[in-house]
Amino acid sequence: MKITSAEFWAVLRENGGVFQATADAISKEFGITYTRQAVRERALAKPEELKDIEDRNIDLAETGLHSLMQTKNESIKLKACELFLKTKGKKRGYVERQELEFEGDMNMLVEFVDPDAEFE
């Protein structure tokens, strides 16, 4: 028995684009052996479809985070707001950085290294 393209993408979407979960669901629902690798290969053949599923997962996560930012539990609310600002608030200056303070003279040599270069 073969699984149609429409059936494959429906199951992949239901499983949030997770290859192993999709393979397990196909095996169970259609009674055929389907591997994680087979799901991966078939999904990667249509990158725009796979990206749509990934974008929906991001939307779902953002919705959950937005909900947590409105909770009455102050601890959860604080953590959710911190995460939101670290990821979405960068344009407004909410960036985690390390600030170093030095006293006295500081001479520094900065050398940029080619990451593909071979070293001895």
Buried (B, 14 or more C-beta within 10 A) or exposed (E): EEBEEEEBBEBBBEBEBBBEBBBBBBEEEBEEEBEBEBBBEBBEEEEEBBEBBEEEBEEEEEEEBEEBBEEEEEEEBEBBBBBBBEEEBEEEEBEEEEEEEEEEEEEEEEEEEEEEEEEE
